[in-house]
Amino acid sequence: MKFLKKLFKYLIILLGLLVLVLYITDTDYLLKAVRVTYMKGHTTAYLEDYKHFDNRTIEASDNPQPWPNHKAYNTVRPTEDLQKANKDWGTIAYVIIKNDSIWFEEYYDGFEENSKSNSFSMAKSYVSGMMFKAIQDGYIKSLDQPICDFLPAFCEGKASKTTVGDLSSMASGTNWDERYYSPFSITTRAYFDDNLAKVSNGLKVVNEPGQDFKYASGDTQMLAMVIEKATGKKLYKYLEESFWKPLGSENDVLWQVDSDGHDLVKAYCCIAGSAKDFARFGKLFKNHGKWNGKQIIDSAYVAKSITPRFPESPEYGYGWWMKDVNGKNFKMMRGHLGQYVIIQPEDNVIIVRLGHQKSPDAGIGKFTSDITLYIEEAYKMLGKQ
């Protein structure tokens, strides 16, 4: 018994020293990472982790506009390959929208049409949309405005050349390290730290900005700080007034913030919403910035968003991804675990998939094979009507 008491005492002392070291080395964010993720049985962020963070509410529209059902609503069943993929990769929502009507929808694993789940990096498309909205509203001069005008930490050396457009197109040249599964990467720190501005202002521009594409969530976080400084509005309120309410969203959503004290959204991720409300932003961009006849965002900005900035990186524009599948070009919002809003304007089709994971051929910023499958199987289903 004495031995056990001593052992317990030493363990408590050791634990206390470990916590002290974490605070001294400014890595105490790991305590939250362990509590929120690893102790819950996960190795990375997950769909309902927003429940363990501070959030801000983005209110539903005062005049919600439910999606109409297509005349062929749910008359075709998922293909065998789609059913297998949905099971193997933990799909929670799969929706096909044709001619702005719900053609097919199905939900899984206890989720339903109004269930909230983490958007992950689909949020980047919203942030870039708000950047263009801020330009349209006169808060930001142009894509070429230096971020130094808003972020004093980026006014020297190469950083002084970084523009607002560089952040949106992932061309800042910073030393951001996009690793999701390392507890010591800046991506993990940003996810769990309680002061995102401090993390972002500590970035260094190490490569010439505006020269090439390198996927970096930190670019979107910096862009959020630029938009807030330019507009004088919290980003969650700007999203609410610029897009969420005008698009007739039916549900409130939650956007994670670093802490109640600092109140900065995790701009590169973490809007907890539903599949059909996420689809509204896809519809807006599919329809060249118009929503039910009203021009919400200039069509030139929509075209810019879904056009590659760099010829050698045809997969990315300004906050949007592009991929050719079977001779058609698809534009998409993408998230960490296989969150997709995929649009094909010429066919007037939107495909939404949300889930627990994507296909195992993952890589930072790389297209995984599940994307092609979700598109091809949707078109097979559409071809059967």
C-alpha positions as CSV (number, residue, x, y, z in Angstrom):
1,M,0.0,0.0,0.0
2,K,2.8,2.4,0.9
3,F,4.4,1.6,-2.5
4,L,1.2,2.5,-4.3
5,K,0.9,5.8,-2.4
6,K,4.4,6.7,-3.2
7,L,3.9,5.8,-6.9
8,F,0.7,7.8,-7.0
9,K,2.5,10.8,-5.4
10,Y,5.3,10.6,-7.9
11,L,2.9,10.4,-10.8
12,I,1.1,13.5,-9.6
13,I,4.4,15.3,-9.3
14,L,5.4,14.2,-12.7
15,L,2.1,15.2,-14.2
16,G,2.4,18.6,-12.6
17,L,5.9,19.1,-14.0
18,L,4.7,18.1,-17.4
19,V,1.9,20.6,-17.3
20,L,4.4,23.3,-16.1
21,V,6.7,22.5,-19.0
22,L,3.9,22.8,-21.5
23,Y,3.0,26.3,-20.2
24,I,6.7,27.3,-20.1
25,T,7.3,26.2,-23.6
26,D,4.0,27.7,-24.8
27,T,2.6,24.3,-25.9
28,D,-0.2,24.1,-23.4
29,Y,-2.6,23.9,-26.3
30,L,-1.7,20.2,-26.3
31,L,-3.7,19.8,-23.1
32,K,-6.9,20.7,-24.9
33,A,-5.9,18.6,-27.9
34,V,-5.6,15.5,-25.6
35,R,-8.8,16.3,-23.8
36,V,-11.0,17.1,-26.9
37,T,-9.5,14.7,-29.5
38,Y,-7.2,12.0,-28.3
39,M,-9.2,11.1,-25.1
40,K,-12.3,10.9,-27.3
41,G,-10.7,8.2,-29.4
42,H,-9.8,10.4,-32.4
43,T,-6.4,11.2,-33.9
44,T,-7.6,14.3,-35.7
45,A,-10.5,16.8,-35.8
46,Y,-14.0,15.2,-36.2
47,L,-17.5,16.1,-37.2
48,E,-19.0,17.0,-33.9
49,D,-15.9,18.4,-32.1
50,Y,-17.4,21.8,-32.3
51,K,-19.4,20.9,-29.1
52,H,-16.1,21.1,-27.2
53,F,-15.1,24.6,-28.4
54,D,-16.3,28.2,-28.1
55,N,-18.7,29.1,-30.9
56,R,-20.5,32.0,-32.3
57,T,-24.0,31.7,-33.7
58,I,-24.8,32.7,-37.3
59,E,-28.5,33.1,-37.4
60,A,-30.8,31.6,-40.0
61,S,-32.6,33.8,-42.5
62,D,-35.6,35.9,-41.4
63,N,-37.2,34.6,-44.6
64,P,-36.0,31.0,-44.9
65,Q,-36.3,29.5,-48.4
66,P,-36.6,25.7,-48.3
67,W,-35.2,23.8,-51.3
68,P,-38.1,22.5,-53.5
69,N,-38.2,18.8,-54.3
70,H,-37.6,17.8,-57.9
71,K,-40.4,16.0,-59.6
72,A,-38.2,12.9,-59.6
73,Y,-37.3,13.3,-55.9
74,N,-35.7,10.1,-54.5
75,T,-37.0,7.9,-57.3
76,V,-33.5,6.4,-58.0
77,R,-31.6,4.5,-55.5
78,P,-27.8,4.8,-54.9
79,T,-25.6,2.7,-57.0
80,E,-23.8,-0.3,-55.4
81,D,-20.5,1.5,-55.6
82,L,-22.0,4.6,-53.9
83,Q,-23.6,2.5,-51.2
84,K,-20.3,0.8,-50.5
85,A,-18.4,4.1,-50.4
86,N,-21.0,5.6,-48.1
87,K,-20.6,2.7,-45.7
88,D,-16.8,2.3,-45.9
89,W,-16.0,6.0,-45.5
90,G,-18.7,7.0,-43.1
91,T,-20.9,9.3,-45.2
92,I,-23.5,11.1,-43.1
93,A,-25.2,13.1,-45.9
94,Y,-25.3,12.7,-49.7
95,V,-27.4,15.1,-51.7
96,I,-27.9,15.6,-55.4
97,I,-29.5,18.9,-56.5
98,K,-30.7,19.2,-60.1
99,N,-32.1,22.5,-61.6
100,D,-32.0,23.9,-58.1
101,S,-34.3,21.2,-56.7
102,I,-33.5,18.4,-54.4
103,W,-33.3,15.4,-56.7
104,F,-31.9,12.9,-54.2
105,E,-31.0,13.0,-50.5
106,E,-30.1,10.4,-47.9
107,Y,-28.6,10.7,-44.4
108,Y,-26.8,8.1,-42.3
109,D,-25.3,7.3,-38.9
110,G,-28.0,9.1,-36.9
111,F,-27.7,12.4,-38.8
112,E,-30.6,14.0,-40.7
113,E,-31.3,16.9,-43.0
114,N,-30.9,19.6,-40.3
115,S,-28.0,18.0,-38.4
116,K,-24.9,20.1,-37.8
117,S,-21.5,18.8,-38.6
118,N,-18.1,20.4,-39.1
119,S,-17.5,22.0,-42.5
120,F,-13.7,21.9,-42.1
121,S,-12.0,23.7,-45.0
122,M,-15.2,24.3,-46.9
123,A,-15.2,27.5,-44.7
124,K,-12.3,28.8,-46.9
125,S,-14.7,29.3,-49.8
126,Y,-16.9,31.4,-47.6
127,V,-14.0,33.5,-46.4
128,S,-12.8,34.2,-50.0
129,G,-16.4,35.0,-50.9
130,M,-16.4,37.6,-48.0
131,M,-13.1,39.0,-49.3
132,F,-14.7,39.7,-52.7
133,K,-17.8,41.0,-50.9
134,A,-15.6,43.4,-48.9
135,I,-14.0,44.6,-52.2
136,Q,-17.5,45.0,-53.7
137,D,-18.6,47.0,-50.6
138,G,-15.5,49.2,-50.8
139,Y,-13.8,48.0,-47.6
140,I,-10.8,46.6,-49.5
141,K,-9.4,48.3,-52.6
142,S,-8.6,45.3,-54.7
143,L,-6.9,41.9,-54.7
144,D,-3.6,43.8,-55.1
145,Q,-3.9,45.7,-51.8
146,P,-1.0,44.9,-49.5
147,I,-1.9,43.1,-46.3
148,C,0.5,45.4,-44.5
149,D,-2.4,48.0,-44.7
150,F,-4.2,45.8,-42.2
151,L,-1.7,43.6,-40.5
152,P,1.4,45.5,-39.2
153,A,3.3,42.3,-38.5
154,F,3.6,41.9,-42.3
155,C,5.2,45.1,-43.4
156,E,8.9,44.2,-43.7
157,G,10.9,42.3,-46.3
158,K,9.1,39.8,-48.5
159,A,6.0,40.1,-46.3
160,S,5.4,43.7,-47.4
161,K,4.8,42.4,-51.0
162,T,2.0,40.0,-49.9
163,T,-1.4,41.0,-51.1
164,V,-4.9,40.2,-50.1
165,G,-5.3,38.1,-53.3
166,D,-2.2,36.1,-52.4
167,L,-3.9,35.0,-49.2
168,S,-7.1,33.9,-51.0
169,S,-5.2,32.0,-53.7
170,M,-2.8,30.3,-51.2
171,A,0.3,32.1,-52.5
172,S,1.5,34.0,-49.4
173,G,4.9,32.3,-49.2
174,T,4.7,31.8,-45.5
175,N,6.2,29.1,-43.5
176,W,2.9,27.6,-42.5
177,D,3.2,23.8,-42.0
178,E,0.0,22.0,-43.1
179,R,0.2,18.8,-41.1
180,Y,-3.0,17.5,-39.5
181,Y,-1.8,14.5,-37.5
182,S,1.3,16.0,-35.9
183,P,0.6,17.4,-32.4
184,F,3.4,19.9,-32.8
185,S,2.5,21.3,-36.2
186,I,1.2,24.9,-36.4
187,T,-2.0,23.5,-37.9
188,T,-2.6,21.6,-34.6
189,R,-1.6,24.6,-32.6
190,A,-4.0,26.9,-34.5
191,Y,-6.8,24.4,-34.0
192,F,-6.5,24.3,-30.2
193,D,-4.7,27.5,-29.2
194,D,-6.8,30.2,-27.6
195,N,-5.1,33.1,-29.4
196,L,-5.2,32.7,-33.2
197,A,-4.1,36.2,-33.9
198,K,-0.9,35.6,-32.0
199,V,-0.3,32.4,-33.9
200,S,-0.9,34.0,-37.3
201,N,1.2,37.1,-36.6
202,G,4.1,34.8,-35.8
203,L,4.2,33.5,-39.3
204,K,7.2,34.4,-41.5
205,V,7.0,35.0,-45.3
206,V,10.0,32.9,-46.4
207,N,9.3,32.6,-50.2
208,E,8.4,35.3,-52.7
209,P,4.7,35.9,-52.4
210,G,2.3,35.7,-55.4
211,Q,4.5,33.3,-57.3
212,D,2.9,29.9,-56.8
213,F,0.2,27.9,-55.0
214,K,1.0,26.1,-51.7
215,Y,-2.0,24.9,-49.7
216,A,-1.8,26.7,-46.3
217,S,-4.7,27.1,-43.9
218,G,-2.8,30.0,-42.3
219,D,-3.4,32.1,-45.4
220,T,-7.2,31.9,-44.9
221,Q,-6.7,32.8,-41.2
222,M,-4.7,35.9,-42.1
223,L,-7.3,36.8,-44.7
224,A,-10.0,36.7,-42.0
225,M,-8.0,39.1,-39.9
226,V,-7.7,41.4,-43.0
227,I,-11.4,41.3,-43.6
228,E,-12.2,42.1,-39.9
229,K,-9.8,45.0,-39.9
230,A,-11.1,46.3,-43.2
231,T,-14.8,46.1,-42.4
232,G,-14.7,46.7,-38.7
233,K,-17.0,43.7,-38.3
234,K,-16.6,40.3,-36.8
235,L,-16.3,37.7,-39.5
236,Y,-19.3,35.6,-38.3
237,K,-21.5,38.7,-38.4
238,Y,-20.2,39.6,-41.9
239,L,-21.0,36.1,-43.1
240,E,-24.5,36.3,-41.6
241,E,-25.3,39.6,-43.3
242,S,-23.5,39.0,-46.6
243,F,-24.5,35.5,-47.4
244,W,-26.2,33.3,-44.7
245,K,-29.3,35.4,-44.3
246,P,-29.6,36.6,-47.9
247,L,-29.4,33.0,-49.2
248,G,-32.5,32.0,-47.2
249,S,-30.6,29.6,-44.9
250,E,-33.0,27.5,-42.8
251,N,-30.8,26.8,-39.9
252,D,-28.6,28.6,-37.5
253,V,-25.0,27.6,-37.7
254,L,-22.0,27.7,-35.3
255,W,-18.6,29.0,-36.2
256,Q,-15.8,28.0,-33.8
257,V,-13.7,30.9,-32.3
258,D,-10.3,30.6,-30.6
259,S,-11.7,31.6,-27.2
260,D,-14.4,33.8,-25.7
261,G,-11.7,36.3,-24.8
262,H,-10.2,36.7,-28.3
263,D,-13.3,36.0,-30.4
264,L,-11.5,35.3,-33.7
265,V,-13.1,32.6,-35.8
266,K,-11.1,29.6,-37.0
267,A,-11.5,31.0,-40.5
268,Y,-9.8,28.1,-42.3
269,C,-12.4,25.6,-41.0
270,C,-15.1,24.9,-38.5
271,I,-18.6,26.1,-39.5
272,A,-21.0,23.6,-38.0
273,G,-24.0,23.4,-40.4
274,S,-26.2,21.2,-42.5
275,A,-25.8,19.7,-46.0
276,K,-28.5,21.7,-47.7
277,D,-27.6,25.0,-46.1
278,F,-24.0,24.5,-47.2
279,A,-25.3,23.8,-50.7
280,R,-26.7,27.3,-51.0
281,F,-23.2,28.8,-51.4
282,G,-22.7,26.3,-54.2
283,K,-25.9,27.4,-55.9
284,L,-24.9,31.1,-55.6
285,F,-21.6,30.4,-57.4
286,K,-23.2,28.1,-59.9
287,N,-25.6,30.9,-60.8
288,H,-22.8,33.5,-61.3
289,G,-23.5,35.3,-58.0
290,K,-27.2,35.6,-58.4
291,W,-29.7,34.3,-55.9
292,N,-33.3,34.2,-57.1
293,G,-32.6,37.0,-59.6
294,K,-30.7,39.3,-57.1
295,Q,-27.0,39.8,-57.7
296,I,-25.5,39.0,-54.2
297,I,-21.9,39.1,-55.4
298,D,-20.5,40.4,-58.7
299,S,-20.3,37.8,-61.4
300,A,-16.8,38.9,-62.2
301,Y,-15.7,37.9,-58.7
302,V,-17.4,34.5,-59.0
303,A,-15.6,33.9,-62.3
304,K,-12.3,34.9,-60.7
305,S,-12.9,32.5,-57.8
306,I,-13.4,29.5,-60.0
307,T,-10.6,30.2,-62.4
308,P,-7.0,28.9,-61.7
309,R,-4.6,31.7,-60.7
310,F,-1.5,29.8,-61.7
311,P,-1.4,27.7,-64.9
312,E,0.9,25.1,-63.2
313,S,-1.8,24.7,-60.4
314,P,-5.1,24.4,-62.3
315,E,-6.7,22.9,-59.3
316,Y,-7.1,26.1,-57.3
317,G,-8.5,29.6,-57.9
318,Y,-9.5,31.9,-55.1
319,G,-11.0,29.8,-52.3
320,W,-12.4,27.2,-54.7
321,W,-11.1,23.9,-56.2
322,M,-11.5,22.7,-59.7
323,K,-11.3,19.2,-61.1
324,D,-12.0,17.6,-64.5
325,V,-14.0,14.4,-64.5
326,N,-15.0,12.6,-67.7
327,G,-14.6,15.8,-69.8
328,K,-16.5,18.1,-67.4
329,N,-15.0,20.7,-65.2
330,F,-16.3,20.7,-61.6
331,K,-15.8,23.4,-59.0
332,M,-15.9,22.6,-55.4
333,M,-15.7,23.5,-51.7
334,R,-13.6,20.9,-49.9
335,G,-13.1,19.9,-46.3
336,H,-10.7,17.7,-44.3
337,L,-12.7,14.5,-43.9
338,G,-14.4,14.5,-47.3
339,Q,-16.8,17.4,-47.0
340,Y,-17.8,18.5,-50.5
341,V,-20.1,20.9,-52.2
342,I,-19.5,20.2,-55.9
343,I,-21.0,22.3,-58.7
344,Q,-21.3,21.7,-62.5
345,P,-22.9,24.9,-63.8
346,E,-23.4,23.7,-67.4
347,D,-25.4,20.7,-66.2
348,N,-27.1,22.7,-63.4
349,V,-26.0,20.1,-60.9
350,I,-24.8,20.3,-57.2
351,I,-23.5,17.4,-55.3
352,V,-23.1,17.5,-51.5
353,R,-21.3,14.9,-49.5
354,L,-20.5,15.1,-45.8
355,G,-18.8,12.3,-43.8
356,H,-16.4,11.0,-41.2
357,Q,-13.5,10.3,-43.6
358,K,-12.5,10.4,-47.2
359,S,-10.8,7.6,-49.3
360,P,-7.4,6.5,-47.9
361,D,-5.3,7.9,-50.7
362,A,-5.1,11.2,-48.8
363,G,-2.4,13.9,-49.3
364,I,-2.3,17.6,-48.3
365,G,-4.3,19.5,-51.0
366,K,-4.4,16.4,-53.2
367,F,-7.6,15.2,-54.9
368,T,-8.6,11.9,-53.4
369,S,-10.4,9.2,-55.4
370,D,-13.6,9.5,-53.5
371,I,-14.3,12.8,-55.2
372,T,-14.4,11.2,-58.6
373,L,-16.6,8.4,-57.3
374,Y,-19.1,10.7,-55.7
375,I,-19.4,12.6,-59.0
376,E,-19.5,9.6,-61.3
377,E,-22.1,7.7,-59.2
378,A,-24.3,10.8,-59.1
379,Y,-24.2,11.1,-62.8
380,K,-25.0,7.4,-63.2
381,M,-28.0,7.9,-60.9
382,L,-29.1,11.0,-62.9
383,G,-28.8,9.0,-66.1
384,K,-31.4,6.5,-64.9
385,Q,-34.3,9.0,-64.5
